[in-house]
Amino acid sequence: MAVILLVEDNELNRDMLSRRLKRAGHTVLLAVDGQEAVDKALGQAPDLVLMDLSLPVFDGWEATRRIRSAEGGASLPIIALTAHAMVGEREAALEAGCHDFDTKPVDFERLTAKMAALLGAG
């Protein structure tokens, strides 16, 4: 399947989602803050990033902008994940460079459909 970088600072969310992704056949890389997300996205060449927006060090919007501005990061598929589905958050995530947006708690079938669409496009 695919190598997925899961960026999530909440241990319970990270554990649940990583287990489900692994059961679906994916290899899962983990990052717990914005800096680690950028480092792993650029250094370990995942096929797709699931980016929490509320992160320590710097947030998911900034991590996405840094990935996008780096060599090799412009085309990496990134799906923003947030528990705060406020008006304008989807637009802000897309403006920062995310390809798609999803809310928490994660609807796994909906999320995997979005992942498949992005992975199939690459």
JONORRA-V698569 format. One line per field, one symbol per residue. phi: phi as a letter, one per 40 degrees, with the letter a starting at -180 (. if undefined). psi: psi as a letter, one per 30 degrees, with the letter a starting at -180 (. if undefined). burial: b if it has 9 or more other C-alpha atoms within 8 Angstrom, else e. A space follows every 50 residues. Layout:
phi: ???
psi: ???
burial: ???
This chain:
phi: .bcbccbacccccccccccccccchccbbbbbacccccdccccbfccabb bcccbcgaccccdccccccccgccbccbbcbacbccdgcccccccchcca aabbcccccccccccccccccc
psi: bljkjjjkfjeeeeeeeeeeeeffglkkkkkfleeeeeeeeffghlfkkj jkfjlldlleeeeeeeeeflkffegkkkkkkkfiilkfeeeeeeefgkfl kllkkkjeeeefeeeeeeeff.
burial: ebbbbbbbbeeeebeeebeebbeeebbbbebbbbbbbbebbbeeebbbbb bbbebbebbbbbbbbbbbebeebbebbbbbbbeeeeeebbebbbebbbbb bbbbeeeeeebeebbeebbeee
